[in-house]
Amino acid sequence: MIGAGPSGLAASKVLASRGIPFDCFEAGSGIGGLWRYGNDNGMSGIYASLHANLSKEGMSFSSLAMPETYPVFPHHSKVLAYLEDYATSFGLRPHLTLGTEVTSVRPLDEGGWEVAHRRRGDAPATEVRTQRYTEVVVANGHHWNPRLPDPAVPGAETFEGPTVHSHGYRSPEPYAGLRVLVIGMGNSACEIAAEISRTAARTFLSARDAAHVFPKMLLGRPADHLVQSPLSGLPRFLKGPATALLLRLTRGAPAQYGLPDPVRGPLAAHPSSSDELLVQLARGAITPKPGVSSFGRDTAAFTDGTREAVDAVVYATGYSLSFPFLDPSVFAAPHGRTELYLRTVPPRLPGLYFMGLAQPAGVAFPLLEPQAEWVADLIAGTAALPSPSDMTRAITREWQRHEKTYVSTYRHGIEIDVRAYRRALRRELRAGRRRARGVVPQPSAVTGPAPAAEAV
């Protein structure tokens, strides 16, 4: 197991409960992944004031609810405390090797995997240790490798003010009295722009494409509870307009905040959620701008022909999917696209599994244990996979459906529909258990007229 963040902990919990022996290597000196503020593995980008943008129900594992005493949207310190309690409650700590970096995962010709690892801080090469494993579960997260515009914005190298990716942002104090440009329109961009705008001289929020901004509460309930509401069961061609109408009734028209109307429906992209952004826009504390066309020494020009004086820039431009311990010839995710069956299994790399690369709207941790249960079944041999060619065909069908559903951007390469993915996992689990018993499945996840993988 590589990583002891939420995905690695969920997989560790399931493997431990099955009595399957495993080692879990975590580069940091503590568990929690990105939820450990200032994680000494260098991979956590959370800032001091960050709260979960999902409710505590949407942030809870299937087997352990967050405490009732937690606020609706818990602070990152409370999420970490919950993860610590999860590890303790299920006896995971003896399986965790902290402060240990996996440097290489290599497939062996005779089967299995050679895993090289070293204590973080050890001298390179001489301190590397190798072990052989029949299976490897990759759970190294997807919010740790900052992605900047590529190609860079013309003139970016001439801009003389401080620039930082949101991964390195911690607090608004350094921006007090400055003219700050935040680039992006995801959750981090919205929340960081709102926070900076309280003390900055001016704050600009630049987005190439208009986006729907969801309030955190809708009709008196957390907005992510829509995933479990009757609305989520509607066909997509009805669900999109219904969601757009609900947003218009509760939030008003984007023009009221100075935002352009989004071209796409609210379900075509991962939702951006922020109450403070809308308030600060309405107050005039944030000025919305279109995409940046170029930089000068202390200015930024925009695609609408306007130019603004700027002192500092925060790039909230997302993250790259990276697996530094895997040679790209073995596995990579070019353009944010993963060739994984049910977002978990590379068809032609037996014994390699990926956790947490299915990004849903509305829930975070609840999908991880069901995914881990399937992986544990495959490791234990109580479920069997379809043939590599069948899985490859299913992945192709999935991408065809995905491209019709979501925006074609890097960020949305791992986007999924929660309900469809859960159904797909359940169907594949049943089919896999029949395969393991030697029973030929009926039309199923890869052969039937409505493949499970297509649904996500």
Order of alpha helices (4+ residues) and beta strands (2+ residues): alpha-beta-alpha-beta-beta-beta-beta-beta-beta-beta-alpha-beta-beta-beta-beta-alpha-beta-alpha-beta-beta-beta-beta-beta-beta-beta-alpha-alpha-beta-alpha
